[in-house]
Amino acid sequence: MLQPYLWAMNKINVTAKSMVDVMNKPVKKHRLKNFTAMKICPHIQPIMCSATQRLIGAEVLLRFNDGSGNYFPPNSRIEELETAPLTNLFTVKLIEEIHTFFLPLRSKLPEGFFFTFNLCAKQITQPALRHAIYTFSDSFNMLLEISESSFEAMEDNTLDIIQDMMNEGIQFAIDEFGTSSSSLKYLENMEFCLLKLNRDLTLVHQGELVYKKTLDGLSGLAFMLDMQLAAEGVQSENQAQLLLERGVHMLQGRHYSPPLTMKYFMQTMYPEEYGNGNAGDKSGQIL
């Protein structure tokens, strides 16, 4: 288990405005006004093996800093972020920043360690994003989480691109599984390797899982399709144990660690080598 954490700040000197200028595409100014002053701050949330409680991977999360010491997740500005080309710009930059930071530290990561990134299905059609994905996957194990809700509007060419990427060794997961039924028809014929369960399916009430039978059914489905199950938002040791008993393979949540800056992620893993922070680190609040 990761050591007790502190909040640290690792600013990346890239603003939304500078990236949009590079793209040289028209974007409505009122959509950008809340982002132009913010800096991208990639955060890392550890993923643990439920059986061994060892660190096996990390989800990469996009966070912004407005200069006040607060971090903002994308869903706090979701209407702005969903406009093209912002989403793809931020995703590409996120992948590139993680690659740059961790490349010299590759040997320090646990054997088999992987990074996961969240995408909407339609983003896969963008060549610049696919280039960033292939570059990253040449250096690290990578898993792309496609939100289940984005399957509803998925077009045939998007499916073909995902299948081609699967054939070339890129691994995909379905995120927020259980939000809708839109991804069910793809499970058997496409080689998704993991189902990340919707948080509602992993709720605990009075010491018991609320949807125990549903989880048993999903565990059987995953077994038949040679897939694994993951759960996020794990809050306690009891919840972690109950999910292990229901066949969930991977866990993440504040029981293990909140999202951390890249720098502090390494400090928690190797405190003797990377230290426990310094006077230049600033605490911030995730909003």
C-alpha positions in Angstrom: 0.0 0.0 0.0 1.2 3.5 -0.8 2.5 5.5 2.2 0.4 8.4 3.6 0.3 11.1 1.1 0.8 14.9 1.0 -0.5 17.2 -1.7 2.2 18.5 -4.0 2.2 20.7 -7.0 3.9 20.0 -10.3 3.0 22.9 -12.7 3.3 22.4 -16.4 3.8 25.7 -18.2 1.3 25.1 -21.0 -2.0 27.0 -21.1 -5.1 26.2 -23.1 -4.7 29.3 -25.2 -1.2 28.4 -26.3 -2.3 24.9 -27.4 -5.2 26.3 -29.3 -3.0 28.8 -31.1 -0.8 25.9 -32.2 -3.7 24.0 -33.6 -4.6 27.1 -35.7 -8.3 26.2 -35.7 -11.2 28.5 -35.0 -12.6 28.0 -31.5 -15.3 30.1 -29.9 -13.6 32.6 -27.5 -16.3 32.3 -24.9 -15.7 28.6 -24.6 -12.0 29.3 -23.7 -12.2 32.2 -21.3 -12.2 29.9 -18.2 -9.3 27.8 -19.4 -6.8 30.3 -20.8 -5.5 31.2 -17.3 -5.2 27.5 -16.2 -2.3 25.2 -16.4 -2.4 21.4 -17.0 -1.4 19.4 -14.0 -1.4 15.6 -14.7 -2.4 13.5 -11.7 -1.8 9.9 -11.1 -4.1 7.5 -9.1 -2.6 4.2 -8.2 -4.3 0.9 -9.3 -3.8 -2.0 -6.9 -4.1 -5.8 -7.4 -7.0 -6.9 -5.3 -5.4 -10.2 -4.4 -1.9 -9.0 -3.5 -2.6 -5.4 -2.6 0.4 -4.5 -4.7 0.7 -1.5 -7.0 0.3 -2.7 -10.6 -0.7 0.5 -12.5 -2.0 4.0 -12.5 -4.8 6.0 -14.0 -3.7 9.3 -15.5 -6.2 12.1 -14.8 -6.4 15.5 -16.3 -6.4 18.3 -13.8 -6.2 22.1 -14.2 -4.8 24.7 -11.8 -6.2 28.3 -11.9 -3.3 29.8 -9.9 -5.1 29.7 -6.6 -3.8 26.4 -5.5 -6.9 24.5 -6.4 -7.1 21.6 -8.9 -10.1 21.3 -11.2 -11.1 18.0 -12.9 -12.5 18.3 -16.4 -16.1 17.6 -15.4 -16.1 20.9 -13.5 -15.9 22.6 -16.9 -17.3 19.8 -19.0 -19.3 22.0 -21.5 -16.2 23.9 -22.5 -13.9 20.8 -22.6 -16.2 18.8 -24.9 -15.7 21.3 -27.7 -13.2 20.4 -30.4 -10.3 20.8 -30.6 -9.9 21.2 -26.9 -10.5 17.6 -25.8 -8.0 16.1 -28.2 -5.4 18.9 -27.5 -5.6 18.3 -23.8 -5.5 14.5 -24.1 -2.5 14.6 -26.4 -0.7 16.9 -24.1 -1.5 14.7 -21.1 0.0 11.7 -22.8 3.1 13.6 -23.9 3.7 15.0 -20.4 3.4 11.6 -18.7 5.7 10.1 -21.3 8.3 12.8 -20.9 8.3 12.7 -17.1 8.3 8.9 -16.6 10.6 7.9 -19.5 13.8 8.3 -17.5 12.1 6.6 -14.5 10.9 3.5 -16.4 13.3 1.2 -14.6 11.9 2.3 -11.2 8.3 1.3 -12.0 7.1 -2.2 -10.8 7.4 -5.0 -13.4 4.3 -5.1 -15.6 3.3 -1.6 -14.5 0.8 0.1 -16.9 -0.8 3.5 -17.4 -4.5 4.0 -18.2 -6.0 7.0 -20.0 -9.6 8.0 -20.4 -11.1 8.7 -23.9 -14.3 9.2 -25.6 -14.7 6.8 -28.6 -14.9 9.5 -31.2 -11.5 10.8 -30.1 -9.8 7.7 -31.6 -10.5 9.0 -35.1 -8.0 11.9 -34.6 -4.6 11.1 -36.2 -2.6 13.3 -33.8 -4.1 11.4 -30.8 -3.3 8.0 -32.3 0.2 9.1 -33.0 0.7 10.1 -29.3 -0.8 6.8 -28.3 1.5 4.7 -30.5 4.5 6.7 -29.3 3.6 6.2 -25.7 2.9 2.5 -26.1 6.4 2.0 -27.6 7.8 2.8 -24.1 5.1 1.8 -21.6 2.3 -0.6 -21.1 -0.8 1.3 -21.9 -4.6 0.8 -21.5 -7.2 3.1 -23.1 -10.5 3.4 -21.2 -13.4 4.2 -23.4 -16.4 5.5 -21.6 -19.5 3.3 -22.1 -21.8 6.2 -22.7 -19.7 7.2 -25.8 -20.6 3.9 -27.5 -24.1 5.1 -28.1 -22.9 7.4 -30.9 -20.1 5.3 -32.2 -19.7 5.1 -35.9 -18.5 2.1 -38.0 -15.2 3.8 -38.9 -14.5 4.4 -35.2 -15.1 0.7 -34.5 -12.8 -0.2 -37.4 -10.0 2.0 -36.0 -10.3 0.6 -32.5 -10.2 -2.9 -33.9 -7.1 -2.1 -36.0 -5.4 -0.7 -32.9 -6.3 -3.8 -31.0 -4.8 -5.9 -33.7 -1.6 -3.8 -33.3 -1.4 -4.5 -29.6 -3.1 -1.5 -28.1 -5.3 -2.6 -25.2 -8.8 -1.2 -24.5 -11.1 -1.2 -21.5 -14.7 -0.2 -21.1 -15.0 2.5 -18.5 -18.1 3.1 -16.3 -19.5 -0.2 -17.3 -23.1 -0.5 -16.2 -24.0 3.1 -17.0 -26.0 1.9 -20.0 -26.3 -1.1 -22.2 -24.7 0.5 -25.3 -21.5 -1.5 -25.1 -23.0 -5.0 -24.6 -23.1 -5.8 -28.3 -19.4 -5.2 -28.6 -18.2 -7.4 -25.8 -18.1 -10.7 -27.6 -16.7 -9.6 -30.9 -14.1 -7.0 -29.8 -11.2 -7.8 -27.7 -11.7 -5.5 -24.7 -9.4 -6.7 -21.9 -11.1 -5.0 -18.9 -14.4 -3.8 -17.6 -14.2 -0.9 -15.2 -17.4 -1.0 -13.2 -19.7 2.0 -12.6 -19.3 3.1 -9.0 -23.0 2.5 -8.3 -22.4 -1.3 -8.8 -19.7 -1.3 -6.0 -21.7 0.4 -3.3 -21.6 -0.9 0.2 -24.5 -0.6 2.7 -24.3 -1.9 6.3 -21.1 -3.8 5.5 -22.5 -5.6 2.4 -22.3 -5.0 -1.3 -25.6 -3.7 -2.5 -25.4 -5.4 -5.9 -23.7 -8.7 -4.9 -25.7 -10.9 -7.4 -25.1 -8.5 -10.2 -21.4 -8.5 -9.5 -21.4 -12.3 -9.5 -23.0 -12.3 -12.9 -20.5 -9.8 -14.3 -17.7 -11.8 -12.8 -18.9 -14.8 -14.7 -19.3 -12.8 -17.9 -15.8 -11.5 -17.6 -14.5 -15.0 -17.1 -16.2 -16.3 -20.2 -14.9 -13.4 -22.3 -11.4 -13.6 -20.8 -11.7 -10.1 -19.4 -10.8 -8.6 -16.0 -12.9 -6.5 -13.7 -11.8 -3.2 -12.1 -13.5 -1.0 -9.5 -12.7 2.6 -8.7 -13.8 4.8 -5.8 -12.8 2.1 -3.2 -13.2 3.8 0.2 -12.4 1.1 2.8 -10.6 -2.2 3.5 -14.0 -3.9 3.9 -15.2 -2.7 0.5 -11.9 -3.9 -1.0 -12.3 -7.3 0.5 -15.9 -7.7 -0.6 -15.0 -6.8 -4.2 -12.1 -9.3 -4.1 -14.6 -12.0 -3.0 -16.8 -11.1 -6.0 -14.0 -11.5 -8.5 -12.9 -8.0 -9.0 -9.2 -8.0 -10.0 -8.1 -4.3 -9.8 -9.0 -1.6 -7.3 -8.4 2.1 -7.0 -9.7 4.8 -4.7 -9.0 7.0 -1.7 -8.6 3.9 0.5 -5.2 3.5 -1.3 -4.5 7.0 -2.5 -6.1 10.1 -4.0 -4.9 11.3 -7.3 -1.3 12.6 -6.9 1.0 14.9 -9.0 3.6 13.0 -11.0 6.4 14.1 -8.7 4.6 13.2 -5.5 3.6 9.8 -7.0 7.3 9.0 -7.2 8.0 10.4 -3.8 5.4 8.1 -2.2 6.8 5.1 -4.0 10.5 5.9 -3.3 10.6 8.3 -0.3 14.3 7.7 0.4 15.4 8.4 -3.1 13.0 11.2 -4.1 12.3 12.7 -0.7 9.1 13.6 1.0 8.6 17.0 -0.7 10.3 20.3 -0.2 9.5 23.9 0.6 8.6 24.6 -3.0 5.8 22.1 -3.0 2.3 23.6 -2.5 -0.7 22.0 -1.1 -3.8 22.1 -3.3 -7.5 21.2 -3.0 -9.2 18.9 -5.5 -12.5 20.5 -6.3 
